[in-house]
Amino acid sequence: MGSSINLSLTDELRSFVDRNSGNGTDYATPSEFLRDVLREKKRRIEAAEFRSAIIEGYRDLAAGRFVQFDGDLKAALTEAKQKERDGWK
């Protein structure tokens, strides 16, 4: 079990939580609803970071900052480090 947290909500936010938890909703309790909201926010942040990494990889490829991988990871890393030191020339 995780730790608990207490937080103060504005009346508007409390109403929003109340409307989305309890009888007739997908969430039995406000805590369940808020945990799901936080998990979704975490997934969105992780997805944005992943998209940024992919875009950075495409930019590196377009700029010629890559090494050919032939199955030897150690050799590829060594080559990449050398090319980085040499300014990818």
LOFIKOL-861902 format. One record per atom (N, C-alpha, C): x, y, z; atom name; residue number from 0; residue in three letters. Coordinates in nm, 3 decimals, always signed. Example, Ala and Ser with C-alpha at 12.3 -4.5 7.8 and 13.67 -1.06 7.14 Angstrom:
LOFIKOL-861902
- +1.319 -0.569 +0.780 N 0 Ala .
- +1.230 -0.450 +0.780 CA 0 Ala .
- +1.320 -0.330 +0.780 C 0 Ala .
- +1.285 -0.225 +0.708 N 1 Ser .
- +1.367 -0.106 +0.714 CA 1 Ser .
- +1.290 +0.003 +0.787 C 1 Ser .
***
This chain:
LOFIKOL-861902
- +0.084 -0.118 +0.000 N 0 Met .
- +0.000 +0.000 +0.000 CA 0 Met .
- +0.088 +0.123 +0.000 C 0 Met .
- +0.048 +0.223 -0.072 N 1 Gly .
- +0.124 +0.347 -0.081 CA 1 Gly .
- +0.096 +0.438 +0.036 C 1 Gly .
- +0.151 +0.554 +0.028 N 2 Ser .
- +0.128 +0.652 +0.133 CA 2 Ser .
- +0.008 +0.738 +0.098 C 2 Ser .
- -0.041 +0.811 +0.196 N 3 Ser .
- -0.157 +0.896 +0.171 CA 3 Ser .
- -0.113 +1.041 +0.160 C 3 Ser .
- -0.201 +1.120 +0.102 N 4 Ile .
- -0.175 +1.263 +0.087 CA 4 Ile .
- -0.306 +1.336 +0.113 C 4 Ile .
- -0.296 +1.446 +0.180 N 5 Asn .
- -0.413 +1.531 +0.201 CA 5 Asn .
- -0.398 +1.653 +0.113 C 5 Asn .
- -0.507 +1.695 +0.050 N 6 Leu .
- -0.499 +1.814 -0.032 CA 6 Leu .
- -0.627 +1.894 -0.020 C 6 Leu .
- -0.612 +2.022 -0.038 N 7 Ser .
- -0.727 +2.112 -0.036 CA 7 Ser .
- -0.771 +2.138 -0.179 C 7 Ser .
- -0.901 +2.137 -0.200 N 8 Leu .
- -0.957 +2.161 -0.333 CA 8 Leu .
- -1.047 +2.283 -0.328 C 8 Leu .
- -1.053 +2.353 -0.439 N 9 Thr .
- -1.152 +2.460 -0.449 CA 9 Thr .
- -1.291 +2.395 -0.454 C 9 Thr .
- -1.392 +2.474 -0.431 N 10 Asp .
- -1.529 +2.421 -0.438 CA 10 Asp .
- -1.558 +2.363 -0.576 C 10 Asp .
- -1.508 +2.430 -0.679 N 11 Glu .
- -1.529 +2.383 -0.816 CA 11 Glu .
- -1.465 +2.246 -0.838 C 11 Glu .
- -1.340 +2.229 -0.793 N 12 Leu .
- -1.273 +2.100 -0.810 CA 12 Leu .
- -1.339 +1.992 -0.726 C 12 Leu .
- -1.380 +2.025 -0.606 N 13 Arg .
- -1.448 +1.926 -0.522 CA 13 Arg .
- -1.578 +1.880 -0.588 C 13 Arg .
- -1.652 +1.971 -0.647 N 14 Ser .
- -1.775 +1.935 -0.718 CA 14 Ser .
- -1.744 +1.844 -0.836 C 14 Ser .
- -1.637 +1.873 -0.906 N 15 Phe .
- -1.595 +1.790 -1.019 CA 15 Phe .
- -1.563 +1.648 -0.972 C 15 Phe .
- -1.487 +1.636 -0.865 N 16 Val .
- -1.455 +1.504 -0.810 CA 16 Val .
- -1.582 +1.433 -0.766 C 16 Val .
- -1.668 +1.503 -0.697 N 17 Asp .
- -1.793 +1.443 -0.650 CA 17 Asp .
- -1.882 +1.395 -0.765 C 17 Asp .
- -1.887 +1.473 -0.874 N 18 Arg .
- -1.968 +1.434 -0.990 CA 18 Arg .
- -1.913 +1.310 -1.059 C 18 Arg .
- -1.783 +1.284 -1.043 N 19 Asn .
- -1.718 +1.173 -1.113 CA 19 Asn .
- -1.688 +1.054 -1.025 C 19 Asn .
- -1.738 +1.054 -0.904 N 20 Ser .
- -1.717 +0.940 -0.815 CA 20 Ser .
- -1.844 +0.915 -0.735 C 20 Ser .
- -1.859 +0.792 -0.691 N 21 Gly .
- -1.977 +0.755 -0.613 CA 21 Gly .
- -2.080 +0.684 -0.697 C 21 Gly .
- -2.200 +0.678 -0.648 N 22 Asn .
- -2.309 +0.606 -0.716 CA 22 Asn .
- -2.331 +0.659 -0.858 C 22 Asn .
- -2.347 +0.567 -0.952 N 23 Gly .
- -2.377 +0.605 -1.089 CA 23 Gly .
- -2.256 +0.647 -1.170 C 23 Gly .
- -2.136 +0.627 -1.117 N 24 Thr .
- -2.014 +0.663 -1.190 CA 24 Thr .
- -1.925 +0.540 -1.203 C 24 Thr .
- -1.814 +0.557 -1.272 N 25 Asp .
- -1.717 +0.447 -1.287 CA 25 Asp .
- -1.629 +0.428 -1.164 C 25 Asp .
- -1.632 +0.521 -1.071 N 26 Tyr .
- -1.542 +0.519 -0.956 CA 26 Tyr .
- -1.623 +0.515 -0.827 C 26 Tyr .
- -1.591 +0.421 -0.741 N 27 Ala .
- -1.664 +0.406 -0.615 CA 27 Ala .
- -1.634 +0.517 -0.516 C 27 Ala .
- -1.511 +0.568 -0.520 N 28 Thr .
- -1.470 +0.669 -0.421 CA 28 Thr .
- -1.396 +0.783 -0.490 C 28 Thr .
- -1.390 +0.899 -0.426 N 29 Pro .
- -1.309 +1.008 -0.479 CA 29 Pro .
- -1.162 +0.969 -0.494 C 29 Pro .
- -1.110 +0.890 -0.400 N 30 Ser .
- -0.970 +0.847 -0.408 CA 30 Ser .
- -0.944 +0.764 -0.533 C 30 Ser .
- -1.037 +0.675 -0.564 N 31 Glu .
- -1.023 +0.591 -0.684 CA 31 Glu .
- -1.021 +0.679 -0.809 C 31 Glu .
- -1.111 +0.776 -0.814 N 32 Phe .
- -1.115 +0.867 -0.928 CA 32 Phe .
- -0.986 +0.946 -0.941 C 32 Phe .
- -0.939 +1.003 -0.832 N 33 Leu .
- -0.817 +1.085 -0.838 CA 33 Leu .
- -0.695 +1.002 -0.873 C 33 Leu .
- -0.686 +0.878 -0.822 N 34 Arg .
- -0.574 +0.791 -0.861 CA 34 Arg .
- -0.574 +0.767 -1.012 C 34 Arg .
- -0.693 +0.744 -1.068 N 35 Asp .
- -0.701 +0.721 -1.212 CA 35 Asp .
- -0.663 +0.846 -1.291 C 35 Asp .
- -0.707 +0.963 -1.244 N 36 Val .
- -0.669 +1.089 -1.309 CA 36 Val .
- -0.517 +1.106 -1.306 C 36 Val .
- -0.456 +1.076 -1.193 N 37 Leu .
- -0.309 +1.089 -1.182 CA 37 Leu .
- -0.237 +0.988 -1.270 C 37 Leu .
- -0.289 +0.866 -1.277 N 38 Arg .
- -0.226 +0.765 -1.365 CA 38 Arg .
- -0.233 +0.810 -1.512 C 38 Arg .
- -0.347 +0.864 -1.551 N 39 Glu .
- -0.362 +0.912 -1.689 CA 39 Glu .
- -0.265 +1.026 -1.717 C 39 Glu .
- -0.251 +1.118 -1.624 N 40 Lys .
- -0.155 +1.228 -1.641 CA 40 Lys .
- -0.014 +1.173 -1.654 C 40 Lys .
- +0.021 +1.075 -1.573 N 41 Lys .
- +0.154 +1.012 -1.580 CA 41 Lys .
- +0.175 +0.948 -1.718 C 41 Lys .
- +0.074 +0.877 -1.768 N 42 Arg .
- +0.085 +0.815 -1.901 CA 42 Arg .
- +0.105 +0.921 -2.010 C 42 Arg .
- +0.034 +1.033 -2.000 N 43 Arg .
- +0.048 +1.139 -2.100 CA 43 Arg .
- +0.189 +1.199 -2.097 C 43 Arg .
- +0.243 +1.221 -1.979 N 44 Ile .
- +0.379 +1.275 -1.967 CA 44 Ile .
- +0.479 +1.177 -2.025 C 44 Ile .
- +0.466 +1.049 -1.992 N 45 Glu .
- +0.558 +0.947 -2.044 CA 45 Glu .
- +0.547 +0.937 -2.196 C 45 Glu .
- +0.426 +0.945 -2.250 N 46 Ala .
- +0.407 +0.940 -2.396 CA 46 Ala .
- +0.471 +1.060 -2.463 C 46 Ala .
- +0.459 +1.177 -2.403 N 47 Ala .
- +0.520 +1.298 -2.460 CA 47 Ala .
- +0.672 +1.286 -2.459 C 47 Ala .
- +0.729 +1.231 -2.351 N 48 Glu .
- +0.873 +1.210 -2.345 CA 48 Glu .
- +0.918 +1.111 -2.452 C 48 Glu .
- +0.839 +1.006 -2.473 N 49 Phe .
- +0.871 +0.905 -2.574 CA 49 Phe .
- +0.867 +0.967 -2.715 C 49 Phe .
- +0.762 +1.047 -2.741 N 50 Arg .
- +0.752 +1.114 -2.872 CA 50 Arg .
- +0.871 +1.208 -2.894 C 50 Arg .
- +0.912 +1.279 -2.791 N 51 Ser .
- +1.027 +1.369 -2.803 CA 51 Ser .
- +1.154 +1.293 -2.835 C 51 Ser .
- +1.171 +1.177 -2.772 N 52 Ala .
- +1.289 +1.095 -2.798 CA 52 Ala .
- +1.289 +1.043 -2.942 C 52 Ala .
- +1.171 +1.005 -2.991 N 53 Ile .
- +1.161 +0.958 -3.130 CA 53 Ile .
- +1.195 +1.071 -3.226 C 53 Ile .
- +1.141 +1.189 -3.202 N 54 Ile .
- +1.169 +1.305 -3.288 CA 54 Ile .
- +1.318 +1.337 -3.285 C 54 Ile .
- +1.378 +1.331 -3.167 N 55 Glu .
- +1.523 +1.356 -3.157 CA 55 Glu .
- +1.600 +1.253 -3.238 C 55 Glu .
- +1.556 +1.128 -3.236 N 56 Gly .
- +1.622 +1.024 -3.315 CA 56 Gly .
- +1.610 +1.050 -3.464 C 56 Gly .
- +1.493 +1.094 -3.509 N 57 Tyr .
- +1.476 +1.128 -3.651 CA 57 Tyr .
- +1.566 +1.245 -3.690 C 57 Tyr .
- +1.575 +1.343 -3.602 N 58 Arg .
- +1.661 +1.458 -3.631 CA 58 Arg .
- +1.807 +1.417 -3.639 C 58 Arg .
- +1.849 +1.329 -3.549 N 59 Asp .
- +1.987 +1.277 -3.555 CA 59 Asp .
- +2.010 +1.204 -3.687 C 59 Asp .
- +1.915 +1.122 -3.725 N 60 Leu .
- +1.927 +1.047 -3.851 CA 60 Leu .
- +1.937 +1.142 -3.969 C 60 Leu .
- +1.850 +1.242 -3.973 N 61 Ala .
- +1.850 +1.339 -4.084 CA 61 Ala .
- +1.980 +1.418 -4.089 C 61 Ala .
- +2.041 +1.441 -3.972 N 62 Ala .
- +2.166 +1.517 -3.967 CA 62 Ala .
- +2.289 +1.429 -3.983 C 62 Ala .
- +2.268 +1.299 -4.002 N 63 Gly .
- +2.381 +1.209 -4.022 CA 63 Gly .
- +2.447 +1.164 -3.892 C 63 Gly .
- +2.382 +1.185 -3.781 N 64 Arg .
- +2.438 +1.145 -3.652 CA 64 Arg .
- +2.388 +1.005 -3.616 C 64 Arg .
- +2.448 +0.905 -3.683 N 65 Phe .
- +2.412 +0.767 -3.656 CA 65 Phe .
- +2.528 +0.677 -3.694 C 65 Phe .
- +2.523 +0.554 -3.645 N 66 Val .
- +2.620 +0.452 -3.684 CA 66 Val .
- +2.542 +0.331 -3.731 C 66 Val .
- +2.601 +0.257 -3.820 N 67 Gln .
- +2.539 +0.134 -3.871 CA 67 Gln .
- +2.552 +0.027 -3.764 C 67 Gln .
- +2.444 -0.039 -3.730 N 68 Phe .
- +2.446 -0.144 -3.629 CA 68 Phe .
- +2.453 -0.279 -3.698 C 68 Phe .
- +2.558 -0.356 -3.666 N 69 Asp .
- +2.576 -0.486 -3.729 CA 69 Asp .
- +2.561 -0.601 -3.629 C 69 Asp .
- +2.504 -0.572 -3.515 N 70 Gly .
- +2.483 -0.675 -3.415 CA 70 Gly .
- +2.580 -0.668 -3.298 C 70 Gly .
- +2.683 -0.586 -3.309 N 71 Asp .
- +2.782 -0.572 -3.202 CA 71 Asp .
- +2.758 -0.438 -3.131 C 71 Asp .
- +2.683 -0.442 -3.023 N 72 Leu .
- +2.645 -0.320 -2.953 CA 72 Leu .
- +2.766 -0.245 -2.899 C 72 Leu .
- +2.863 -0.317 -2.845 N 73 Lys .
- +2.982 -0.253 -2.790 CA 73 Lys .
- +3.058 -0.178 -2.899 C 73 Lys .
- +3.072 -0.238 -3.014 N 74 Ala .
- +3.142 -0.172 -3.126 CA 74 Ala .
- +3.063 -0.050 -3.174 C 74 Ala .
- +2.931 -0.062 -3.180 N 75 Ala .
- +2.849 +0.050 -3.225 CA 75 Ala .
- +2.859 +0.167 -3.127 C 75 Ala .
- +2.857 +0.138 -2.998 N 76 Leu .
- +2.870 +0.244 -2.898 CA 76 Leu .
- +3.007 +0.310 -2.904 C 76 Leu .
- +3.110 +0.230 -2.923 N 77 Thr .
- +3.246 +0.284 -2.936 CA 77 Thr .
- +3.255 +0.375 -3.057 C 77 Thr .
- +3.200 +0.330 -3.170 N 78 Glu .
- +3.201 +0.411 -3.292 CA 78 Glu .
- +3.122 +0.540 -3.273 C 78 Glu .
- +3.006 +0.531 -3.208 N 79 Ala .
- +2.925 +0.650 -3.185 CA 79 Ala .
- +2.997 +0.750 -3.096 C 79 Ala .
- +3.063 +0.701 -2.992 N 80 Lys .
- +3.140 +0.791 -2.903 CA 80 Lys .
- +3.252 +0.859 -2.980 C 80 Lys .
- +3.320 +0.786 -3.066 N 81 Gln .
- +3.428 +0.843 -3.144 CA 81 Gln .
- +3.375 +0.949 -3.241 C 81 Gln .
- +3.265 +0.917 -3.307 N 82 Lys .
- +3.205 +1.014 -3.400 CA 82 Lys .
- +3.156 +1.139 -3.325 C 82 Lys .
- +3.105 +1.121 -3.205 N 83 Glu .
- +3.062 +1.236 -3.123 CA 83 Glu .
- +3.181 +1.324 -3.092 C 83 Glu .
- +3.292 +1.263 -3.053 N 84 Arg .
- +3.415 +1.340 -3.024 CA 84 Arg .
- +3.465 +1.413 -3.148 C 84 Arg .
- +3.449 +1.351 -3.264 N 85 Asp .
- +3.497 +1.411 -3.389 CA 85 Asp .
- +3.394 +1.505 -3.453 C 85 Asp .
- +3.283 +1.527 -3.386 N 86 Gly .
- +3.180 +1.618 -3.438 CA 86 Gly .
- +3.099 +1.556 -3.549 C 86 Gly .
- +3.086 +1.426 -3.553 N 87 Trp .
- +3.008 +1.352 -3.653 CA 87 Trp .
- +3.053 +1.381 -3.795 C 87 Trp .
- +3.184 +1.388 -3.812 N 88 Lys .
- +3.240 +1.407 -3.947 CA 88 Lys .
- +3.265 +1.276 -4.015 C 88 Lys .
***
